[in-house]
């Protein structure tokens, strides 16, 4: 037999438990012919006490799924693609700067991009945009060359877009955390609602613990009866 869900149940388990108990209460009106009209009205009333929890949790489930598949996925994709684009922009800029400063005196591409460009592209995800901006700032120290303004602008633009993507991802993550917090609170309320149903059943049918337990979703697979 089943029991009401714990307050720390998963969202999926909580929804399934609510639907099971609601269905069992409504089904009891026709399946248990031993019961009086008052009992059937009791079953109906107890089933309705779960409606608000079902509505709340299913709406939160839909909101979380939409968030995960929509805004969260888009934000993550933007960061991942932005990182690839930023790395490619740095490598392209390094190559062009090296080529066009090759025959000029003064500081070269290493001053801007470092001795190993991999050190710049290998920066931590959240730190790389700022590191690229700092690299672009160093263009002022090297001699002028044909593509200097274009390369610097490309670096700053790619870094700015990646910074925006990282900020957007953080904002989206906070929204997801808020949804999860609301769901956790709603699960606690659902657990209390199911516990209230259990208490009402036990009070109405004292001593019939197996019967009362049949109104709750089993937490383990039930044993098959012998033939």
C-alpha positions in Angstrom: 0.0 0.0 0.0 1.0 3.6 -0.5 1.7 6.6 1.7 1.5 10.3 1.2 4.7 11.8 -0.4 7.5 13.2 1.6 8.0 17.0 1.6 11.3 16.5 -0.4 9.7 14.4 -3.2 10.6 15.2 -6.7 8.2 17.3 -8.8 7.3 14.3 -11.0 6.7 12.0 -8.1 4.5 14.6 -6.4 2.4 15.2 -9.4 1.9 11.4 -10.0 1.0 10.9 -6.3 -1.6 13.7 -6.4 -3.2 12.3 -9.6 -3.2 8.8 -8.2 -4.9 9.8 -4.9 -7.4 12.0 -6.6 -8.3 9.2 -9.0 -8.6 6.7 -6.3 -10.9 8.9 -4.3 -13.2 9.4 -7.3 -13.1 5.8 -8.3 -14.0 4.7 -4.8 -17.4 6.2 -5.3 -18.4 3.5 -7.7 -16.0 0.7 -6.9 -16.7 0.4 -3.2 -20.4 -0.4 -3.1 -20.3 -1.0 0.7 -20.2 2.8 1.2 -23.1 5.1 2.0 -24.0 8.3 0.1 -22.3 10.2 2.8 -19.1 8.2 2.2 -19.3 8.9 -1.5 -19.7 12.6 -0.8 -16.7 12.4 1.5 -14.6 10.8 -1.3 -15.7 13.6 -3.6 -14.8 16.3 -1.1 -11.4 14.8 -0.4 -10.6 14.5 -4.0 -11.4 18.2 -4.5 -8.9 19.2 -1.8 -6.1 18.0 -4.1 -7.2 20.1 -7.1 -5.3 23.2 -6.2 -2.1 21.3 -5.6 -2.5 19.5 -9.0 -3.0 22.8 -10.8 -0.1 24.5 -9.0 2.4 21.7 -9.6 1.4 21.0 -13.2 1.7 24.7 -14.1 5.2 24.8 -12.4 6.2 21.6 -14.2 5.2 23.2 -17.5 7.0 26.4 -16.7 10.2 24.6 -15.7 10.1 22.5 -18.8 9.6 25.5 -21.0 12.4 27.4 -19.2 14.8 24.5 -19.6 14.0 23.8 -23.3 13.7 27.5 -24.1 15.5 30.3 -22.4 18.1 28.1 -20.5 19.0 26.1 -23.6 19.2 29.3 -25.8 21.4 31.0 -23.2 23.8 28.0 -22.9 24.0 27.7 -26.7 24.8 31.4 -27.0 27.7 31.1 -24.5 29.1 28.0 -26.1 28.9 29.4 -29.6 30.2 32.8 -28.4 33.3 31.1 -26.9 34.1 29.4 -30.2 33.6 32.7 -32.1 35.7 34.6 -29.6 38.5 32.1 -29.9 38.4 32.2 -33.7 38.4 36.0 -33.6 41.5 36.1 -31.4 43.3 33.6 -33.6 42.4 35.5 -36.8 43.5 38.7 -35.2 46.8 37.3 -34.0 47.5 35.9 -37.5 46.7 39.1 -39.3 48.6 41.2 -36.8 51.7 39.0 -37.1 51.6 39.2 -40.9 51.1 42.9 -41.2 53.7 43.8 -38.5 56.3 41.4 -39.8 58.4 44.0 -41.5 57.8 46.9 -39.1 60.0 47.9 -36.2 58.6 48.2 -32.7 56.4 46.0 -30.7 54.8 43.0 -32.5 51.7 40.8 -32.2 53.1 39.1 -29.1 52.7 42.4 -27.2 48.9 42.3 -27.9 48.2 38.5 -27.9 50.9 37.2 -25.6 53.7 34.7 -26.4 51.2 31.9 -26.8 47.8 32.8 -28.2 46.5 29.6 -26.6 47.0 31.2 -23.2 44.4 33.8 -24.2 41.9 31.5 -25.9 42.4 29.0 -23.0 41.3 31.5 -20.3 38.4 30.5 -18.1 35.1 31.0 -19.9 33.9 33.8 -17.6 37.3 35.6 -17.7 38.2 35.4 -21.4 36.1 38.4 -22.6 37.8 40.8 -20.2 41.2 39.3 -21.1 40.5 39.9 -24.8 39.5 43.5 -24.1 42.8 44.0 -22.3 44.6 42.6 -25.3 42.7 45.0 -27.6 43.7 47.9 -25.3 47.4 47.0 -26.0 46.9 47.8 -29.8 47.7 51.4 -28.9 51.3 50.4 -28.2 52.1 48.7 -31.6 52.8 50.4 -34.9 49.9 51.2 -37.3 49.0 48.6 -39.9 46.3 48.3 -42.6 43.9 46.0 -40.6 44.7 47.4 -37.1 41.3 49.2 -36.6 39.4 46.2 -38.0 41.1 43.6 -35.9 40.7 45.7 -32.7 37.0 46.3 -33.4 36.5 42.6 -34.1 38.1 41.6 -30.8 36.1 44.2 -28.8 32.9 43.2 -30.5 33.3 39.5 -30.0 34.3 40.0 -26.4 31.3 42.3 -25.7 28.8 39.8 -27.3 30.3 37.0 -25.2 30.1 39.1 -22.0 26.4 39.8 -22.8 25.8 36.1 -23.4 27.4 35.2 -20.0 25.4 37.9 -18.2 22.2 36.7 -19.9 22.9 33.1 -18.9 23.3 34.1 -15.3 20.0 36.0 -15.4 18.3 33.0 -16.9 19.8 30.7 -14.3 18.5 32.8 -11.5 15.0 32.7 -13.1 15.3 28.9 -13.2 16.4 28.7 -9.5 13.4 30.8 -8.6 11.1 28.4 -10.4 12.7 25.5 -8.6 12.2 27.2 -5.3 8.6 27.8 -6.0 8.2 24.1 -7.0 9.9 23.0 -3.7 7.4 25.0 -1.7 4.5 23.7 -3.7 5.6 20.1 -3.1 5.6 20.8 0.6 2.0 22.0 0.3 1.1 19.0 -1.8 2.6 16.7 0.8 0.5 18.4 3.5 -2.6 18.1 1.4 -2.1 14.3 0.9 -1.3 13.9 4.6 -4.6 15.7 5.3 -6.4 13.2 3.1 -4.8 10.3 4.9 -5.8 11.7 8.2 -9.4 12.1 7.0 -9.5 8.6 5.7 -8.1 7.1 8.9 -10.5 9.1 11.0 -13.5 8.0 8.8 -12.5 4.3 8.5 -10.7 3.6 11.8 -8.5 0.5 11.9 -8.8 0.0 8.1 -5.2 0.8 7.4 -4.8 -1.3 4.3 -7.9 0.2 2.8 -6.8 3.7 3.6 -3.4 3.0 2.2 -4.9 2.0 -1.1 -5.7 5.6 -1.9 -2.0 6.5 -2.2 0.4 5.7 -4.9 2.7 2.7 -3.9 6.3 3.7 -3.3 7.5 0.2 -4.2 6.3 -2.4 -6.7 3.4 -4.3 -5.2 3.8 -8.1 -4.8 1.6 -10.2 -7.1 -1.1 -12.2 -5.5 -0.9 -15.9 -5.7 -3.1 -17.6 -8.2 
